[in-house]
Amino acid sequence: MENASDGGHEEVLAQEKILCTTDLGLLRAEKVQGEERTWHNTILLKPKIVMSSSLTASPTEIDPPAWKTEQGEESQS
């Protein structure tokens, strides 16, 4: 898997949480001749994902933003 938010260059670690997939991968499965129920799989395109660690959350605010308080004051006048 490749991290889509990093352009696919960052290696995905097993302990990180996957937020969602963005692109499906492509797998080629070839049946091995002479053997029953045996397939040889080749990954042609790796799936792309978004990791929760790649997103940044905005800091939480205790006080409301200034634009909310300004509108509230104007409507009360």
C-alpha positions as CSV (number, residue, x, y, z in Angstrom):
1,M,0.0,0.0,0.0
2,E,1.1,3.5,-0.7
3,N,0.2,6.6,1.3
4,A,-1.8,8.8,-1.2
5,S,-1.4,12.0,0.8
6,D,2.4,11.7,0.6
7,G,2.5,11.0,-3.2
8,G,3.1,7.3,-2.5
9,H,6.6,7.8,-1.3
10,E,6.1,7.1,2.4
11,E,6.2,3.5,3.6
12,V,3.1,2.4,5.5
13,L,3.8,1.0,8.9
14,A,1.6,-1.9,10.3
15,Q,0.8,-0.1,13.5
16,E,-0.6,3.0,11.8
17,K,-4.4,3.3,11.3
18,I,-5.8,3.5,7.8
19,L,-8.4,6.2,7.4
20,C,-9.7,5.3,4.0
21,T,-8.7,4.1,0.5
22,T,-8.4,6.4,-2.4
23,D,-7.4,4.2,-5.3
24,L,-7.8,0.4,-5.7
25,G,-4.9,-1.7,-6.6
26,L,-4.5,-4.1,-9.4
27,L,-3.5,-7.8,-9.0
28,R,-2.7,-10.3,-11.7
29,A,-3.5,-13.9,-10.9
30,E,-2.1,-16.6,-13.1
31,K,-3.1,-20.3,-12.6
32,V,0.0,-22.5,-12.2
33,Q,-0.3,-25.3,-14.8
34,G,-0.1,-28.8,-13.6
35,E,-1.1,-27.9,-10.0
36,E,-4.6,-27.9,-8.7
37,R,-5.8,-24.7,-6.9
38,T,-2.5,-23.0,-7.1
39,W,-2.2,-19.4,-8.4
40,H,0.8,-17.0,-8.9
41,N,-0.2,-13.5,-7.9
42,T,1.6,-10.3,-9.1
43,I,0.8,-6.8,-7.8
44,L,0.6,-4.5,-10.8
45,L,-0.6,-1.4,-9.0
46,K,-0.5,-0.9,-5.2
47,P,-3.6,0.4,-3.5
48,K,-3.4,4.0,-2.3
49,I,-4.7,4.9,1.2
50,V,-4.9,7.9,3.5
51,M,-3.4,7.4,7.0
52,S,-4.9,9.0,10.0
53,S,-1.4,10.3,10.9
54,S,-1.2,12.3,7.7
55,L,-4.1,14.5,8.6
56,T,-3.7,17.5,10.9
57,A,-6.5,18.5,13.2
58,S,-7.1,22.2,14.0
59,P,-6.7,23.0,17.6
60,T,-9.8,23.1,19.6
61,E,-11.0,26.5,20.8
62,I,-12.7,27.1,24.1
63,D,-13.9,30.6,23.1
64,P,-15.9,31.0,19.9
65,P,-14.1,32.5,16.9
66,A,-14.2,36.3,16.6
67,W,-16.5,36.3,13.6
68,K,-19.2,34.5,15.6
69,T,-19.1,37.0,18.4
70,E,-19.0,40.0,16.1
71,Q,-22.2,38.7,14.2
72,G,-23.9,38.1,17.5
73,E,-23.2,41.6,18.7
74,E,-24.4,43.2,15.5
75,S,-27.7,41.4,15.5
76,Q,-28.4,42.3,19.1
77,S,-27.9,46.1,18.4
